[in-house]
Amino acid sequence: MVSLDMNATRTVTVEGTTAVRYTVSGFRDPDSIPFDTAAGHITVAEEGFIAEYNITRASDGNSRQARYDLSEVGTATVNPPAWMPDE
């Protein structure tokens, strides 16, 4: 995810906690990635965990979609990812 070009687009609620939805619009350094395009979104909770993502990467007419949906929020703690911007 570090290589993705993304922007915060809106605030949402996930399992009762505030989260930010980032829109994926490509790659930061496209020459270092074996795909031509990337599109989708990533939702990151205020506590730093990834609540959801849906990203499609494509190259030469082929595409690969990766999806993840959080099913339940428990008591685990995590550090915010390095790519998440400071407030």
C-alpha positions in Angstrom: 0.0 0.0 0.0 3.0 2.3 0.4 3.3 2.5 -3.4 -0.3 3.6 -3.9 -1.2 7.2 -4.8 -4.3 8.1 -2.6 -6.2 11.0 -1.1 -8.5 11.2 1.9 -12.0 11.8 0.4 -14.4 11.5 3.3 -15.0 10.5 6.9 -17.2 7.4 7.6 -18.2 5.3 10.6 -17.0 1.7 10.9 -18.3 -0.4 13.8 -19.0 2.8 15.8 -15.6 4.3 15.2 -14.6 7.2 13.0 -12.6 6.2 9.8 -11.2 8.0 6.8 -11.8 6.7 3.3 -8.9 7.1 0.9 -9.5 7.0 -2.9 -6.7 5.1 -4.7 -5.9 6.8 -8.1 -2.7 5.1 -9.2 0.9 4.6 -8.0 3.4 7.1 -6.5 6.2 5.7 -8.6 4.7 3.8 -11.5 8.0 2.8 -13.0 8.8 0.6 -10.0 5.5 -1.3 -10.1 4.6 -4.2 -12.5 1.1 -2.8 -13.0 0.0 0.2 -15.1 -3.0 1.4 -13.1 -4.6 1.1 -9.7 -8.0 2.2 -8.6 -10.3 1.7 -5.6 -10.4 2.7 -1.9 -9.0 2.0 1.5 -10.8 2.8 4.8 -8.6 3.4 7.8 -10.1 3.7 11.3 -9.1 6.5 13.6 -7.2 3.9 15.8 -5.1 3.0 12.8 -6.5 -0.3 11.6 -7.6 -1.0 8.1 -11.3 -1.5 8.1 -11.8 -2.2 4.4 -10.1 -2.0 1.1 -11.0 -2.7 -2.5 -8.2 -2.1 -5.0 -7.9 -3.2 -8.6 -4.5 -3.2 -10.3 -4.2 -3.6 -14.0 -1.6 -4.1 -16.7 -1.7 -5.2 -20.4 -5.4 -5.9 -20.3 -5.2 -8.1 -17.2 -6.4 -7.0 -13.8 -6.2 -8.2 -10.2 -8.7 -7.2 -7.5 -7.9 -7.3 -3.8 -10.7 -7.0 -1.3 -10.8 -6.9 2.5 -13.8 -6.2 4.8 -13.4 -6.1 8.6 -16.1 -8.3 10.2 -15.7 -7.3 13.8 -13.9 -4.8 15.9 -12.3 -6.3 19.0 -9.8 -5.1 21.6 -6.6 -5.4 19.6 -4.4 -2.3 19.4 -2.3 -1.3 16.4 0.0 1.5 15.4 -1.1 3.7 12.5 0.5 2.6 9.2 3.6 4.6 8.1 1.8 5.7 4.9 -1.1 7.3 6.8 -0.7 11.1 7.0 -0.4 12.9 10.3 -3.4 15.0 11.3 
